[in-house]
Amino acid sequence: MIPSSRLIAFAALLVPLGFIPALAPEFNMFGVVLVSVLFVVTSLDLILSRKREVAYQLSAPDLVRMTVGQPAEIPLQLKGGGRKGARLTTALGLPSEFRSEQPELSFSVPVENKSYTVIWHTVPQIRGTFQVSVMVLVAHSALGLWEIRAHHSLAIEIRVYPDLMHGNGRLSSLFLQLARAGSKVRRQVGQGREFEKLRDFVPGDALDRIHWKATAKRNKPMSKEYQVERTQEVYVLVDSSRLSRIPVAVSDQSTENLFEIYIKSALVTSLVAGQQGDNFGLCTFNSRVKTFLRAKGGKNHFNACREQLYILEPEPVSPDYRELVTFLGHKLRKRALLFILTNLDDPVLAEEFTTCMELLNRRHLVVVMSVNPTFAKPLFNDEEVNGIDDLYRNLAGHLQDQRLRTLSKQLRKHGVRLYRPEAGKLTLKVIDQYMTIKERQQL
């Protein structure tokens, strides 16, 4: 029980009235009566409020899922106990990573209902797991002179997932196009590599299509019939080392670190692979392999990948590409398409990366995505130079650009493709390369 702002205002009025007896002694009795009345009314309001206000029972969901930057709701249900029609105020102990339009919410308990649901509106700012453990409920006395505050213990777990569409406006049209795949057949180059059946030899069949064992067994020429691969394995390898903590400009208004962009790209690739009928796998690594999910399909597998990614944070360690290649050599027996999302700005790590990719590409098709640094540009790119600082900055960017071009040529000699998209176009580049490889049956 604490005094309300109304009671404090009434008490503040007594301060100037205290000087009246000194100025006019004949009003001394009037001041005593006024103070007595105020004391009696305040005491009665306090006593009646204690008798009439009873603690409410509060129930809340154990788990609430949200998306970064999207409005969300937390339902809280009050049951019985309190005075019907009472005016209540509530405040929820949300972490500082959440933004709410108002710090507290006022409402009236309906007279006809025994329970009331309070909807708390908020917007999460970052992804991760958060706990809400307390809620404050404030009930007002009959005359509004006192506030009855109660602290309710909660156990709400809030899981905030990344917003896959933020900064990727073209993804909406991409999914619409993929959803209508039956209305517009994509041209696929090649005859397919997956064995379907045996058939009789037809004049004009190539010699490499003849099944010699079946020919000898049946005593007549038999040919192998192939079909386009229906289900392939696609893995996204996400770098969670210190190199992924670098902030980059996604657009003119927003900036994110590389790891957040990697997470979105991995989840979107999972959705697209599912629509194409392929199995999707996930691997995160830094100085060691953190998580590994074998390639599967379906909504449950996508949820499993999302649950693994949303709680991860980059660590201040260097990536160990040798450990990654050794781990994948033991885990992946079938040829797969590997998208590696990493940063190759460090020359020493880039040299180690080249050596490791030569070994990995012997069994798998490897595509590397490294966000191009903003300053890495050719020296003569028609940019205006305003002083010696700009000249040195452009020279450093030119050297970095040349080093990455040389690295790309070295990787291409080993059959590894290196792409350097802008930060805001990384997801689109991954999807574009995935669809190109699938159409050309390069896997």
C-alpha positions in Angstrom: 0.0 0.0 0.0 1.5 3.3 -1.1 0.0 6.8 -1.4 -1.3 7.7 -4.8 -0.5 10.9 -6.7 -3.9 12.2 -5.7 -3.2 11.8 -2.0 0.2 13.5 -2.4 -1.5 16.4 -4.1 -4.0 16.8 -1.2 -1.1 16.6 1.3 0.7 19.3 -0.6 -2.3 21.6 -0.2 -1.9 21.4 3.5 1.5 23.1 3.5 0.2 26.6 2.6 -2.8 26.1 4.9 -0.4 25.6 7.8 0.5 29.3 7.7 -3.1 30.4 8.1 -3.2 30.1 12.0 -0.1 32.2 12.2 -1.6 34.9 10.0 -5.2 34.7 11.3 -5.5 32.9 14.7 -9.3 32.9 14.4 -9.0 30.2 11.6 -7.0 27.9 13.8 -10.0 25.6 14.5 -10.8 25.5 10.8 -7.3 24.1 10.0 -7.6 21.5 12.7 -10.9 20.3 11.3 -9.6 20.2 7.7 -6.6 18.1 8.7 -8.8 15.8 10.8 -11.3 15.3 8.0 -8.5 14.5 5.5 -6.9 12.1 8.0 -10.3 10.3 8.6 -11.1 10.0 4.9 -7.7 8.7 4.1 -7.8 6.1 6.9 -11.3 4.9 5.9 -10.2 4.6 2.2 -7.2 2.6 3.4 -9.2 0.3 5.6 -12.0 -0.3 3.0 -9.4 -1.0 0.3 -7.7 -3.6 2.3 -11.0 -5.4 2.8 -12.2 -5.1 -0.8 -9.0 -5.6 -2.8 -7.9 -9.2 -3.0 -4.9 -10.4 -5.0 -5.6 -11.6 -8.5 -4.4 -14.9 -10.0 -2.2 -14.4 -13.0 -1.5 -16.9 -15.7 0.8 -16.4 -18.7 2.1 -18.6 -21.5 5.3 -20.5 -20.9 6.7 -19.8 -24.4 6.2 -16.8 -26.7 7.7 -16.6 -30.2 8.5 -13.3 -31.9 10.3 -11.9 -34.9 12.9 -9.1 -34.8 11.4 -5.7 -35.6 7.8 -7.1 -35.9 5.0 -6.1 -33.5 4.2 -8.9 -31.0 1.7 -9.7 -28.3 2.1 -11.3 -24.8 -1.3 -12.4 -23.4 -1.7 -12.3 -19.7 -4.9 -13.6 -18.0 -6.3 -12.3 -14.7 -8.7 -14.4 -12.7 -11.1 -13.8 -9.8 -10.2 -12.2 -6.5 -10.4 -8.5 -7.3 -13.2 -6.0 -7.1 -15.2 -6.2 -10.3 -15.1 -3.0 -12.3 -11.9 -1.9 -10.5 -9.4 0.2 -12.4 -6.1 -1.5 -12.6 -2.6 -0.7 -14.0 0.0 -3.2 -15.0 3.6 -3.1 -15.9 5.6 -6.0 -17.4 9.3 -6.5 -16.6 10.6 -6.8 -20.1 14.3 -6.8 -20.9 15.8 -3.6 -22.3 16.0 -5.3 -25.8 12.3 -4.8 -26.2 10.5 -1.6 -27.1 7.0 -0.8 -25.9 4.9 2.2 -26.8 3.9 2.7 -23.2 5.7 1.6 -20.0 2.4 0.7 -18.3 -1.1 -0.3 -19.3 -4.4 0.7 -17.6 -7.7 -1.1 -17.9 -10.9 -1.8 -16.1 -12.0 -5.3 -15.0 -15.4 -6.1 -16.5 -18.2 -6.6 -14.0 -19.8 -9.6 -15.8 -16.5 -11.6 -16.4 -14.6 -13.6 -13.9 -11.4 -13.4 -15.9 -9.8 -10.8 -18.0 -7.0 -11.0 -20.7 -4.4 -8.3 -20.9 -2.6 -8.0 -24.2 0.9 -6.5 -23.8 2.2 -5.1 -27.1 6.0 -4.9 -27.7 8.6 -5.0 -30.5 11.8 -7.0 -30.0 15.0 -5.4 -31.3 17.5 -8.3 -31.3 17.2 -12.1 -31.7 17.8 -14.5 -28.9 16.2 -16.0 -25.8 14.9 -13.8 -23.1 13.1 -14.4 -19.7 10.3 -12.4 -18.2 10.1 -13.1 -14.5 8.0 -10.3 -12.9 4.8 -8.3 -13.5 3.6 -5.5 -11.3 -0.2 -5.1 -10.8 -1.5 -1.9 -9.3 -5.1 -1.6 -8.0 -6.5 1.8 -6.9 -8.6 2.3 -3.8 -12.3 3.4 -3.9 -11.4 7.1 -3.6 -8.1 6.8 -5.5 -6.0 7.9 -2.5 -4.0 4.6 -2.2 -2.4 2.2 -4.6 -2.2 -1.5 -3.8 0.8 -2.9 -5.6 1.4 -6.6 -6.1 4.4 -8.3 -7.7 3.6 -11.5 -9.6 6.3 -14.0 -10.4 6.3 -15.2 -14.1 8.2 -17.8 -16.1 7.8 -16.6 -19.6 10.4 -17.6 -22.2 10.5 -15.3 -25.2 12.3 -16.6 -28.4 13.0 -13.9 -30.9 13.8 -15.2 -34.4 15.5 -13.2 -37.2 13.3 -11.4 -39.7 14.0 -13.1 -43.0 12.4 -10.4 -45.2 14.2 -7.4 -43.6 16.6 -5.9 -46.1 15.6 -8.4 -48.7 12.6 -6.9 -50.5 13.1 -9.0 -53.6 12.6 -12.3 -51.6 8.8 -11.9 -51.7 8.7 -12.1 -55.5 11.2 -14.9 -55.4 9.0 -17.1 -53.2 5.9 -16.3 -55.4 7.8 -17.4 -58.4 9.0 -20.6 -56.8 5.5 -21.3 -55.5 4.2 -21.3 -59.1 6.8 -23.6 -60.5 4.2 -25.8 -62.2 2.9 -22.9 -64.4 6.3 -22.2 -65.8 8.7 -25.1 -66.3 12.3 -24.2 -65.8 14.7 -25.3 -68.5 17.2 -27.9 -67.2 20.4 -28.5 -69.1 21.6 -32.1 -69.5 20.0 -35.6 -69.5 20.1 -36.3 -65.8 22.4 -38.4 -63.7 20.0 -40.4 -61.5 19.4 -44.0 -62.7 15.7 -44.7 -63.4 15.3 -47.9 -65.3 16.6 -50.3 -68.0 15.1 -50.4 -71.5 15.8 -52.1 -74.8 18.6 -50.6 -76.9 17.5 -48.1 -79.5 19.7 -47.3 -82.5 21.5 -44.0 -81.8 22.1 -44.7 -78.0 25.6 -43.8 -76.9 27.9 -46.7 -75.9 28.3 -45.4 -72.4 24.6 -45.9 -71.8 24.7 -49.6 -72.5 24.3 -51.8 -69.4 26.8 -54.6 -70.2 25.8 -56.9 -67.4 22.1 -56.7 -68.2 23.0 -57.2 -71.9 25.0 -60.4 -71.2 22.3 -61.7 -68.8 19.3 -61.1 -71.2 21.3 -61.9 -74.4 20.2 -58.6 -76.0 21.4 -55.0 -75.8 20.0 -53.1 -72.9 20.4 -49.3 -72.2 20.3 -47.3 -69.0 17.6 -44.7 -68.6 18.4 -41.6 -66.5 16.3 -39.0 -64.9 16.9 -35.6 -63.5 18.0 -35.8 -59.8 14.9 -35.3 -57.6 16.5 -35.0 -54.2 19.9 -33.6 -53.5 21.7 -32.5 -50.4 22.4 -28.8 -49.8 24.5 -27.6 -46.9 25.1 -24.1 -45.6 28.3 -23.7 -43.5 28.0 -20.6 -41.4 31.1 -18.9 -39.9 30.6 -17.8 -36.3 34.1 -16.6 -35.6 35.5 -13.1 -35.0 35.4 -12.5 -38.7 31.6 -12.6 -38.7 31.3 -9.8 -36.0 32.2 -7.1 -38.4 29.3 -4.6 -38.9 28.3 -3.8 -42.5 25.8 -1.5 -44.1 22.8 -3.5 -45.3 21.1 -0.4 -46.6 21.3 3.4 -46.2 19.3 3.2 -43.0 20.4 0.0 -41.3 23.7 -1.7 -40.2 24.1 -5.4 -39.1 27.0 -7.6 -38.4 27.9 -10.4 -40.9 26.6 -13.2 -38.7 23.1 -11.8 -38.7 23.2 -11.8 -42.5 24.6 -15.3 -42.6 21.7 -16.6 -40.4 19.0 -15.1 -42.7 20.7 -16.5 -45.8 20.9 -19.9 -44.3 17.2 -20.0 -43.3 16.0 -18.6 -46.6 18.1 -21.2 -48.4 16.5 -23.9 -46.3 13.0 -22.7 -47.4 14.0 -22.6 -51.1 15.6 -26.0 -51.0 12.4 -27.4 -49.4 10.3 -25.9 -52.2 12.7 -27.5 -54.8 12.4 -30.9 -53.2 16.0 -31.0 -51.9 17.3 -31.8 -48.4 18.9 -29.0 -46.4 21.7 -29.4 -43.9 23.3 -26.9 -41.5 26.8 -26.5 -40.0 28.2 -23.7 -37.9 31.9 -23.4 -37.1 34.6 -21.2 -35.7 37.7 -22.7 -34.0 35.7 -25.9 -33.9 32.4 -27.2 -35.3 29.6 -25.9 -33.1 26.5 -27.5 -34.6 25.8 -29.9 -37.4 22.4 -31.0 -38.7 22.3 -33.6 -41.4 20.4 -32.8 -44.5 16.6 -33.5 -44.3 13.4 -32.0 -45.5 10.1 -30.9 -44.0 8.8 -28.2 -41.7 10.1 -29.9 -38.6 13.6 -29.9 -39.9 13.4 -26.2 -40.8 12.2 -25.4 -37.2 15.2 -27.4 -35.9 17.6 -25.4 -38.0 16.0 -22.2 -36.8 16.2 -23.2 -33.2 19.9 -23.9 -33.6 20.7 -20.6 -35.3 18.7 -18.0 -33.3 20.6 -18.7 -30.0 24.1 -18.6 -31.6 26.5 -15.7 -31.2 29.8 -15.1 -32.8 32.9 -15.8 -30.6 36.2 -13.9 -30.5 38.2 -16.7 -32.1 39.7 -17.4 -35.5 38.1 -20.0 -37.8 39.8 -23.4 -38.1 39.1 -24.5 -41.7 41.2 -27.6 -41.3 39.0 -28.8 -38.5 35.9 -28.1 -40.6 37.2 -30.1 -43.6 38.1 -33.0 -41.4 34.7 -33.0 -39.7 32.9 -32.9 -43.0 35.1 -35.7 -44.4 33.8 -38.0 -41.7 30.2 -36.9 -41.8 29.4 -36.4 -45.5 29.6 -39.6 -47.5 27.4 -38.5 -50.4 28.3 -35.7 -52.8 26.6 -32.5 -51.7 26.4 -28.8 -52.6 28.2 -26.8 -49.9 27.6 -23.0 -49.5 30.3 -21.6 -47.2 29.4 -18.2 -45.7 32.7 -16.7 -44.3 34.9 -13.6 -44.4 38.2 -13.8 -46.3 39.6 -10.4 -45.4 42.5 -11.9 -43.4 45.3 -12.9 -45.8 46.7 -15.6 -43.5 43.3 -17.3 -43.0 42.6 -16.9 -46.7 45.7 -18.9 -47.6 44.7 -21.7 -45.2 41.2 -21.6 -46.6 42.5 -22.1 -50.2 44.5 -25.2 -49.1 41.5 -26.7 -47.3 39.0 -26.1 -50.1 41.3 -28.0 -52.5 40.7 -31.1 -50.4 37.0 -30.5 -49.8 36.1 -29.8 -53.5 37.3 -33.3 -54.5 34.2 -34.9 -53.1 31.7 -32.0 -53.0 30.7 -28.9 -55.0 31.8 -25.9 -53.0 30.5 -22.4 -53.4 32.0 -19.6 -51.2 30.2 -16.4 -50.4 32.3 -13.6 -48.9 30.7 -10.2 -48.5 32.8 -7.7 -50.4 34.2 -4.9 -48.1 32.8 -1.5 -48.8 36.2 0.1 -49.5 37.5 -2.8 -51.7 37.2 -1.1 -55.2 39.4 -0.6 -58.2 41.5 2.5 -57.9 40.1 4.2 -61.0 36.4 3.9 -60.4 35.4 7.5 -61.2 35.1 8.5 -57.6 36.0 12.0 -56.6 39.2 12.4 -54.5 39.1 15.2 -52.0 42.5 15.2 -50.4 45.4 12.9 -49.4 43.2 10.8 -47.0 40.8 9.8 -49.8 43.8 8.9 -52.0 45.3 6.6 -49.4 41.9 5.1 -48.6 41.3 4.4 -52.3 44.7 2.9 -52.7 44.1 0.5 -49.7 40.8 -0.5 -51.2 42.4 -1.2 -54.6 45.0 -3.4 -53.0 42.3 -5.3 -51.1 40.3 -5.7 -54.3 43.3 -7.1 -56.1 44.1 -9.5 -53.3 40.5 -10.9 -53.4 40.6 -11.2 -57.2 43.8 -13.2 -56.9 42.2 -15.4 -54.3 39.2 -16.0 -56.5 41.5 -17.1 -59.4 43.3 -19.5 -57.1 40.1 -21.1 -55.8 38.7 -21.4 -59.3 41.8 -23.5 -60.3 40.7 -26.0 -57.7 37.1 -25.9 -58.9 35.8 -23.7 -56.0 33.7 -20.7 -56.9 34.1 -17.5 -54.9 31.5 -14.7 -55.0 31.8 -11.3 -53.4 28.2 -9.9 -53.2 27.2 -6.8 -51.3 25.9 -7.3 -47.8 22.3 -6.6 -48.7 22.4 -8.9 -51.7 24.1 -12.0 -50.1 20.8 -14.0 -49.7 19.8 -13.3 -53.3 23.2 -14.3 -54.6 23.1 -17.6 -52.7 19.6 -18.4 -54.0 20.6 -17.4 -57.5 23.6 -19.7 -57.5 21.7 -22.5 -56.0 19.0 -22.3 -58.7 21.7 -22.1 -61.5 23.5 -25.1 -60.2 20.3 -27.1 -60.0 19.1 -26.1 -63.5 22.4 -27.1 -65.0 22.7 -30.3 -62.9 26.2 -29.4 -62.0 26.0 -31.4 -58.7 
